């Protein structure tokens, strides 16, 4: 039985029922591809926006630290 399991792939599955509804029937995928593509694109857009926001926060922290260092150097005066 193990050899059969290791040799199987998705084409060997005739029917898939998820939550009482067919996702695959008679070897045909019944998924709404437009909906799946839209969900992937929405996820991508969210991740791009989240990464941009994180980058902005990180840059603001670096800028604030540099400003504090510059202000501290001005208060101390020239190094002798």
N, CA, C and O atoms as a GROMACS GRO file, in nm:
protein
  320
    1UNK      N    1   0.082  -0.120   0.000
    1UNK     CA    2   0.000   0.000   0.000
    1UNK      C    3   0.086   0.126   0.000
    1UNK      O    4   0.048   0.226  -0.059
    2UNK      N    5   0.200   0.121   0.064
    2UNK     CA    6   0.286   0.238   0.073
    2UNK      C    7   0.332   0.284  -0.065
    2UNK      O    8   0.335   0.405  -0.090
    3UNK      N    9   0.366   0.194  -0.155
    3UNK     CA   10   0.412   0.231  -0.289
    3UNK      C   11   0.304   0.306  -0.366
    3UNK      O   12   0.334   0.399  -0.440
    4UNK      N   13   0.179   0.267  -0.348
    4UNK     CA   14   0.069   0.335  -0.414
    4UNK      C   15   0.056   0.478  -0.362
    4UNK      O   16   0.036   0.572  -0.439
    5UNK      N   17   0.069   0.494  -0.232
    5UNK     CA   18   0.058   0.626  -0.172
    5UNK      C   19   0.170   0.717  -0.220
    5UNK      O   20   0.146   0.834  -0.250
    6UNK      N   21   0.291   0.667  -0.227
    6UNK     CA   22   0.405   0.748  -0.270
    6UNK      C   23   0.399   0.782  -0.418
    6UNK      O   24   0.459   0.880  -0.462
    7UNK      N   25   0.328   0.702  -0.496
    7UNK     CA   26   0.320   0.725  -0.640
    7UNK      C   27   0.200   0.811  -0.679
    7UNK      O   28   0.191   0.854  -0.794
    8UNK      N   29   0.111   0.836  -0.588
    8UNK     CA   30  -0.012   0.910  -0.619
    8UNK      C   31   0.017   1.060  -0.632
    8UNK      O   32   0.112   1.111  -0.574
    9UNK      N   33  -0.067   1.128  -0.710
    9UNK     CA   34  -0.062   1.274  -0.719
    9UNK      C   35  -0.204   1.327  -0.732
    9UNK      O   36  -0.299   1.250  -0.720
   10UNK      N   37  -0.220   1.456  -0.756
   10UNK     CA   38  -0.353   1.517  -0.757
   10UNK      C   39  -0.444   1.461  -0.866
   10UNK      O   40  -0.566   1.466  -0.854
   11UNK      N   41  -0.385   1.408  -0.971
   11UNK     CA   42  -0.468   1.352  -1.078
   11UNK      C   43  -0.537   1.222  -1.036
   11UNK      O   44  -0.630   1.177  -1.102
   12UNK      N   45  -0.491   1.161  -0.926
   12UNK     CA   46  -0.551   1.038  -0.877
   12UNK      C   47  -0.673   1.064  -0.788
   12UNK      O   48  -0.740   0.970  -0.747
   13UNK      N   49  -0.702   1.190  -0.759
   13UNK     CA   50  -0.814   1.224  -0.674
   13UNK      C   51  -0.934   1.260  -0.761
   13UNK      O   52  -0.927   1.354  -0.841
   14UNK      N   53  -1.043   1.186  -0.744
   14UNK     CA   54  -1.162   1.212  -0.825
   14UNK      C   55  -1.252   1.317  -0.765
   14UNK      O   56  -1.300   1.406  -0.836
   15UNK      N   57  -1.275   1.310  -0.633
   15UNK     CA   58  -1.368   1.401  -0.568
   15UNK      C   59  -1.306   1.457  -0.439
   15UNK      O   60  -1.235   1.386  -0.368
   16UNK      N   61  -1.333   1.584  -0.412
   16UNK     CA   62  -1.295   1.645  -0.286
   16UNK      C   63  -1.416   1.721  -0.235
   16UNK      O   64  -1.473   1.805  -0.305
   17UNK      N   65  -1.456   1.691  -0.112
   17UNK     CA   66  -1.570   1.759  -0.050
   17UNK      C   67  -1.517   1.836   0.071
   17UNK      O   68  -1.456   1.777   0.161
   18UNK      N   69  -1.541   1.967   0.072
   18UNK     CA   70  -1.498   2.051   0.182
   18UNK      C   71  -1.622   2.121   0.237
   18UNK      O   72  -1.695   2.188   0.164
   19UNK      N   73  -1.643   2.104   0.365
   19UNK     CA   74  -1.756   2.168   0.432
   19UNK      C   75  -1.889   2.134   0.364
   19UNK      O   76  -1.979   2.217   0.354
   20UNK      N   77  -1.899   2.009   0.317
   20UNK     CA   78  -2.023   1.961   0.257
   20UNK      C   79  -2.042   1.999   0.110
   20UNK      O   80  -2.146   1.969   0.053
   21UNK      N   81  -1.945   2.065   0.050
   21UNK     CA   82  -1.957   2.104  -0.091
   21UNK      C   83  -1.839   2.051  -0.171
   21UNK      O   84  -1.727   2.041  -0.119
   22UNK      N   85  -1.864   2.017  -0.297
   22UNK     CA   86  -1.758   1.967  -0.383
   22UNK      C   87  -1.662   2.080  -0.418
   22UNK      O   88  -1.703   2.188  -0.461
   23UNK      N   89  -1.532   2.053  -0.399
   23UNK     CA   90  -1.427   2.141  -0.448
   23UNK      C   91  -1.368   2.083  -0.576
   23UNK      O   92  -1.317   2.155  -0.662
   24UNK      N   93  -1.376   1.951  -0.586
   24UNK     CA   94  -1.332   1.880  -0.704
   24UNK      C   95  -1.431   1.767  -0.728
   24UNK      O   96  -1.463   1.692  -0.636
   25UNK      N   97  -1.478   1.755  -0.850
   25UNK     CA   98  -1.577   1.651  -0.881
   25UNK      C   99  -1.544   1.594  -1.018
   25UNK      O  100  -1.522   1.668  -1.115
   26UNK      N  101  -1.542   1.462  -1.025
   26UNK     CA  102  -1.507   1.392  -1.149
   26UNK      C  103  -1.375   1.444  -1.206
   26UNK      O  104  -1.363   1.467  -1.326
   27UNK      N  105  -1.277   1.462  -1.120
   27UNK     CA  106  -1.141   1.504  -1.151
   27UNK      C  107  -1.133   1.651  -1.198
   27UNK      O  108  -1.025   1.697  -1.236
   28UNK      N  109  -1.243   1.725  -1.196
   28UNK     CA  110  -1.243   1.866  -1.238
   28UNK      C  111  -1.245   1.955  -1.114
   28UNK      O  112  -1.327   1.935  -1.024
   29UNK      N  113  -1.155   2.052  -1.111
   29UNK     CA  114  -1.152   2.150  -1.003
   29UNK      C  115  -1.267   2.246  -1.021
   29UNK      O  116  -1.288   2.300  -1.130
   30UNK      N  117  -1.343   2.269  -0.915
   30UNK     CA  118  -1.462   2.354  -0.924
   30UNK      C  119  -1.439   2.490  -0.859
   30UNK      O  120  -1.535   2.562  -0.829
   31UNK      N  121  -1.314   2.527  -0.836
   31UNK     CA  122  -1.282   2.652  -0.768
   31UNK      C  123  -1.317   2.773  -0.854
   31UNK      O  124  -1.314   2.767  -0.977
   32UNK      N  125  -1.349   2.881  -0.787
   32UNK     CA  126  -1.372   3.009  -0.854
   32UNK      C  127  -1.235   3.076  -0.868
   32UNK      O  128  -1.188   3.142  -0.775
   33UNK      N  129  -1.172   3.060  -0.984
   33UNK     CA  130  -1.037   3.111  -1.004
   33UNK      C  131  -1.029   3.263  -0.994
   33UNK      O  132  -0.931   3.317  -0.943
   34UNK      N  133  -1.131   3.331  -1.043
   34UNK     CA  134  -1.131   3.478  -1.036
   34UNK      C  135  -1.129   3.524  -0.890
   34UNK      O  136  -1.060   3.619  -0.855
   35UNK      N  137  -1.205   3.455  -0.806
   35UNK     CA  138  -1.208   3.488  -0.663
   35UNK      C  139  -1.073   3.460  -0.597
   35UNK      O  140  -1.025   3.538  -0.516
   36UNK      N  141  -1.011   3.347  -0.634
   36UNK     CA  142  -0.881   3.311  -0.578
   36UNK      C  143  -0.774   3.411  -0.621
   36UNK      O  144  -0.692   3.453  -0.539
   37UNK      N  145  -0.774   3.450  -0.747
   37UNK     CA  146  -0.678   3.548  -0.797
   37UNK      C  147  -0.697   3.682  -0.727
   37UNK      O  148  -0.600   3.747  -0.689
   38UNK      N  149  -0.820   3.722  -0.709
   38UNK     CA  150  -0.849   3.847  -0.640
   38UNK      C  151  -0.800   3.845  -0.496
   38UNK      O  152  -0.745   3.943  -0.448
   39UNK      N  153  -0.819   3.732  -0.428
   39UNK     CA  154  -0.773   3.719  -0.290
   39UNK      C  155  -0.621   3.727  -0.282
   39UNK      O  156  -0.567   3.789  -0.190
   40UNK      N  157  -0.552   3.665  -0.376
   40UNK     CA  158  -0.405   3.670  -0.379
   40UNK      C  159  -0.357   3.813  -0.405
   40UNK      O  160  -0.262   3.859  -0.342
   41UNK      N  161  -0.421   3.882  -0.498
   41UNK     CA  162  -0.383   4.020  -0.528
   41UNK      C  163  -0.409   4.112  -0.409
   41UNK      O  164  -0.328   4.199  -0.379
   42UNK      N  165  -0.522   4.094  -0.341
   42UNK     CA  166  -0.551   4.174  -0.222
   42UNK      C  167  -0.446   4.149  -0.114
   42UNK      O  168  -0.402   4.243  -0.047
   43UNK      N  169  -0.407   4.025  -0.097
   43UNK     CA  170  -0.306   3.990   0.002
   43UNK      C  171  -0.172   4.055  -0.034
   43UNK      O  172  -0.104   4.110   0.052
   44UNK      N  173  -0.136   4.048  -0.162
   44UNK     CA  174  -0.012   4.111  -0.208
   44UNK      C  175  -0.013   4.261  -0.180
   44UNK      O  176   0.085   4.316  -0.130
   45UNK      N  177  -0.125   4.328  -0.213
   45UNK     CA  178  -0.136   4.472  -0.191
   45UNK      C  179  -0.123   4.507  -0.044
   45UNK      O  180  -0.057   4.604  -0.009
   46UNK      N  181  -0.184   4.427   0.043
   46UNK     CA  182  -0.174   4.449   0.187
   46UNK      C  183  -0.029   4.437   0.233
   46UNK      O  184   0.020   4.520   0.310
   47UNK      N  185   0.040   4.332   0.187
   47UNK     CA  186   0.178   4.311   0.228
   47UNK      C  187   0.269   4.423   0.180
   47UNK      O  188   0.359   4.465   0.252
   48UNK      N  189   0.248   4.471   0.059
   48UNK     CA  190   0.329   4.582   0.006
   48UNK      C  191   0.307   4.707   0.089
   48UNK      O  192   0.402   4.778   0.123
   49UNK      N  193   0.181   4.736   0.123
   49UNK     CA  194   0.151   4.854   0.205
   49UNK      C  195   0.209   4.839   0.345
   49UNK      O  196   0.263   4.935   0.400
   50UNK      N  197   0.198   4.721   0.404
   50UNK     CA  198   0.252   4.698   0.538
   50UNK      C  199   0.404   4.712   0.538
   50UNK      O  200   0.461   4.768   0.632
   51UNK      N  201   0.471   4.663   0.434
   51UNK     CA  202   0.616   4.675   0.425
   51UNK      C  203   0.657   4.821   0.409
   51UNK      O  204   0.756   4.864   0.468
   52UNK      N  205   0.583   4.896   0.330
   52UNK     CA  206   0.613   5.038   0.312
   52UNK      C  207   0.595   5.114   0.443
   52UNK      O  208   0.676   5.200   0.476
   53UNK      N  209   0.491   5.082   0.518
   53UNK     CA  210   0.467   5.148   0.647
   53UNK      C  211   0.578   5.113   0.745
   53UNK      O  212   0.626   5.201   0.817
   54UNK      N  213   0.621   4.988   0.748
   54UNK     CA  214   0.729   4.946   0.838
   54UNK      C  215   0.860   5.016   0.801
   54UNK      O  216   0.937   5.055   0.888
   55UNK      N  217   0.883   5.030   0.672
   55UNK     CA  218   1.004   5.097   0.625
   55UNK      C  219   1.002   5.244   0.666
   55UNK      O  220   1.103   5.299   0.708
   56UNK      N  221   0.887   5.308   0.654
   56UNK     CA  222   0.873   5.448   0.694
   56UNK      C  223   0.898   5.465   0.843
   56UNK      O  224   0.966   5.559   0.885
   57UNK      N  225   0.843   5.375   0.925
   57UNK     CA  226   0.865   5.382   1.070
   57UNK      C  227   1.012   5.362   1.104
   57UNK      O  228   1.066   5.432   1.190
   58UNK      N  229   1.076   5.268   1.039
   58UNK     CA  230   1.217   5.242   1.065
   58UNK      C  231   1.302   5.363   1.026
   58UNK      O  232   1.394   5.400   1.098
   59UNK      N  233   1.270   5.423   0.912
   59UNK     CA  234   1.345   5.540   0.867
   59UNK      C  235   1.324   5.657   0.962
   59UNK      O  236   1.418   5.732   0.990
   60UNK      N  237   1.202   5.674   1.012
   60UNK     CA  238   1.173   5.781   1.107
   60UNK      C  239   1.253   5.761   1.236
   60UNK      O  240   1.302   5.858   1.294
   61UNK      N  241   1.268   5.637   1.280
   61UNK     CA  242   1.345   5.608   1.400
   61UNK      C  243   1.493   5.640   1.378
   61UNK      O  244   1.558   5.696   1.466
   62UNK      N  245   1.545   5.605   1.262
   62UNK     CA  246   1.685   5.634   1.229
   62UNK      C  247   1.705   5.785   1.222
   62UNK      O  248   1.804   5.837   1.275
   63UNK      N  249   1.612   5.856   1.157
   63UNK     CA  250   1.621   6.001   1.146
   63UNK      C  251   1.616   6.067   1.284
   63UNK      O  252   1.690   6.162   1.309
   64UNK      N  253   1.529   6.020   1.372
   64UNK     CA  254   1.516   6.076   1.507
   64UNK      C  255   1.644   6.054   1.586
   64UNK      O  256   1.689   6.143   1.658
   65UNK      N  257   1.703   5.937   1.571
   65UNK     CA  258   1.828   5.908   1.642
   65UNK      C  259   1.941   5.997   1.590
   65UNK      O  260   2.021   6.048   1.669
   66UNK      N  261   1.948   6.016   1.460
   66UNK     CA  262   2.051   6.102   1.402
   66UNK      C  263   2.032   6.247   1.448
   66UNK      O  264   2.130   6.316   1.475
   67UNK      N  265   1.908   6.291   1.456
   67UNK     CA  266   1.879   6.427   1.502
   67UNK      C  267   1.921   6.444   1.648
   67UNK      O  268   1.980   6.547   1.683
   68UNK      N  269   1.893   6.346   1.732
   68UNK     CA  270   1.933   6.353   1.872
   68UNK      C  271   2.084   6.360   1.885
   68UNK      O  272   2.137   6.435   1.967
   69UNK      N  273   2.154   6.281   1.805
   69UNK     CA  274   2.301   6.283   1.808
   69UNK      C  275   2.355   6.418   1.764
   69UNK      O  276   2.449   6.471   1.824
   70UNK      N  277   2.296   6.475   1.660
   70UNK     CA  278   2.340   6.605   1.610
   70UNK      C  279   2.314   6.714   1.712
   70UNK      O  280   2.399   6.801   1.734
   71UNK      N  281   2.198   6.710   1.774
   71UNK     CA  282   2.166   6.811   1.877
   71UNK      C  283   2.259   6.796   1.997
   71UNK      O  284   2.302   6.896   2.054
   72UNK      N  285   2.290   6.672   2.036
   72UNK     CA  286   2.382   6.647   2.147
   72UNK      C  287   2.521   6.698   2.115
   72UNK      O  288   2.588   6.752   2.204
   73UNK      N  289   2.566   6.683   1.993
   73UNK     CA  290   2.698   6.731   1.952
   73UNK      C  291   2.703   6.883   1.956
   73UNK      O  292   2.806   6.940   1.993
   74UNK      N  293   2.594   6.951   1.919
   74UNK     CA  294   2.591   7.097   1.922
   74UNK      C  295   2.595   7.148   2.065
   74UNK      O  296   2.660   7.249   2.092
   75UNK      N  297   2.529   7.080   2.158
   75UNK     CA  298   2.527   7.123   2.296
   75UNK      C  299   2.663   7.107   2.364
   75UNK      O  300   2.700   7.186   2.450
   76UNK      N  301   2.736   7.004   2.323
   76UNK     CA  302   2.866   6.977   2.384
   76UNK      C  303   2.974   7.071   2.333
   76UNK      O  304   3.075   7.091   2.400
   77UNK      N  305   2.954   7.128   2.218
   77UNK     CA  306   3.053   7.216   2.159
   77UNK      C  307   3.160   7.137   2.086
   77UNK      O  308   3.152   7.015   2.077
   78UNK      N  309   3.259   7.208   2.035
   78UNK     CA  310   3.364   7.140   1.958
   78UNK      C  311   3.449   7.052   2.050
   78UNK      O  312   3.472   7.085   2.166
   79UNK      N  313   3.493   6.942   1.996
   79UNK     CA  314   3.580   6.850   2.069
   79UNK      C  315   3.721   6.902   2.062
   79UNK      O  316   3.768   6.938   1.954
   80UNK      N  317   3.793   6.909   2.176
   80UNK     CA  318   3.931   6.961   2.177
   80UNK      C  319   4.029   6.854   2.208
   80UNK      O  320   4.149   6.880   2.213
   0.00000   0.00000   0.00000
